[in-house]
Amino acid sequence: MLYPDAYLKNIKEITIEFLKKNDIKAIILDVDNTLIDFDRNMLDGTQEWCEELKKEKIKFCILSNSEKKDKVKTVAEKLDIPYFYFGMKPLKRGFKKTIKLLKEDNKNIAAVGDQIFTDVIGANRCNLFSILVEPIAKKDILITKIKRPLENYIIKKYKEKIKNTNKNRNREETKKCT
């Protein structure tokens, strides 16, 4: 429930190859610290990334917990994608609205965000492919600052699990070869 299906540096690491490999046809995007920083600066290359994936028929929708409609709307307009604000993640309500709008099966939708307790848990509760990205800036609102140390601990445990899984997989492959 706490672990994402994938952990990446930022959204631009989500390539068409990655999406095809995981049978993803639509992406739900978080805004704060996923697409923009605290000062509302968009991550460099985001618009180009989004346009390239749209050319490959990938659908998008923004789902943000922000109550600031103007902020979310501005980002959505720059990317030319639909949006929902005040999504109340990790509750299912906002995710269900985006799933309905995207018209894809849950298994073919990825939800991307920078927080475990909102984005990852919400996506996992809705059986979506959860992608955790590193926050694009260190500056956070107070509630997020409070949660970050626990999230960092969970990420550390997640990375250890992945590392051990890969070690075991390599051992099994080595045994097959001998």
FENMOUR-V988103 format. One record per backbone hydrogen bond with DSSP energy under -0.5 kcal/mol. NH is the residue of the N-H (numbers start at 1). CO is the residue of the C=O. Records with the same first field share a line. If there is no record, write none. Layout:
NH=CO  CO
This chain:
5=130
6=130
8=132
13=10
14=11
15=13
19=15
20=16
21=17
22=18
23=20
24=19
25=108
26=108
27=59
28=110
29=27  61
30=112
33=36
34=31
35=31
36=31
37=41
40=37
42=40
43=35
46=43
49=45
50=46
51=47
52=48
53=49
54=50
55=51
56=52
57=54
58=53
59=25
61=27
62=82
63=29
64=84
69=67
71=68
72=68
73=69
74=70
75=71
76=72
77=73
78=74
79=75
80=76
81=76
82=60
84=62
86=66
87=64
91=88
94=87
95=91
96=92
97=93
98=94
99=95
100=96
101=97
102=98
103=99
104=99
108=105
109=106
110=26
111=129
112=28
113=131
119=115
120=115
121=116
122=118
123=119
124=120
125=121
126=122
127=124
128=123
129=109
130=128
131=111
132=6
133=113
134=8  9
136=33
145=141
146=142
147=143
148=144
149=145
151=147
152=148
153=149
154=150
155=151
156=152
157=153
158=154
159=155
160=156
161=157
162=158
163=159
164=160
165=161
166=162
167=163
168=164
169=165
170=166
171=167
172=168
173=169
174=170
175=171
176=172
177=173
178=174  175
